[in-house]
Amino acid sequence: MREVAEPTSGAPRTLADLLPRYDAFILDQFGTLHDGTALYPGAVGVLRAMRAAGKRLAVLSNSGKRAADNAVRLTRLGVPADVFDVVLTSGEVGFALIAAGQIPATEGRRRCLLLERDGDGTLLDGLDLESVPAGQADLVLIAGSEGERRPLESYAEELAPLARQNIPAVCLNPDRTMLTPSGFAFGAGQIAELYQRLGGAVTWIGKPYEQVFTAALAALGHPPPARVAVVGDSVEHDIAGARAAGCAAWLVRSGLIAGADDATIADECRRYGATPDGILEGCA
């Protein structure tokens, strides 16, 4: 595997510098465009410039919430509603797959333990699933984490009996770490990994897995993947997923890797077997 390239004179340094190189962009949300509470400097300006240049734009987020919820979040943060061609989430893709009967683990199961954030049960609206306590569940949907206020051990206590009963789980947000107003906390991906350690089976939906990139490319009109740039702050999810989908891959030095030096980033690339085309310093 090639090493991360050292920056050279004229090499792209910001998201704005990529504009002439690609026809379409798939952009991560948390840690790339905003920190969960505010947009990064220059984000709106570069998005408007991309739109003005006729680029196709998609946000692809490892969020267990529906896409409309994330579109509203972006609007509230100050992103114009007409900037993107599509806002897509792992939760939205998972919802569609469950509704279409395309996730074998959910077939014939209606009583669902839904793990989410902020008491948000809207993911189940329109699905033939009923939210029930753990003791009544025949399916686990892991859509979010309350890691900043609930210890991982409490999830283990709740989930261990279900794993022993071979109750299947679907993880709709593979992120292992999440940004919160108070800092980093464990994400839904760590809860799903915990369930696997307890002996449970997990179906994964989200970056870096194929389904979400296939959906994003389809929503952008099926451009040639080599003409599409995926930009994000996670080697594990954004860069590895982009490489598997045949897209260009650009890592942005914010969010999860803010402050990381080149050696640390190179270690991440070796760990996940994926190297970006380059490293950006920010939006603009």
Helices and strands as residue ranges (DSSP letters): G 15-21, E 24-27, H 43-52, E 56-61, H 67-77, E 86-89, H 90-99, G 104-106, E 111-115, G 122-124, E 130-131, G 134-136, E 139-142, H 152-164, E 169-171, E 177-180, E 183-186, H 188-197, E 202-204, H 210-219, G 225-227, E 228-232, I 235-239, H 240-245, E 248-252, G 255-257, H 262-272, E 278-280
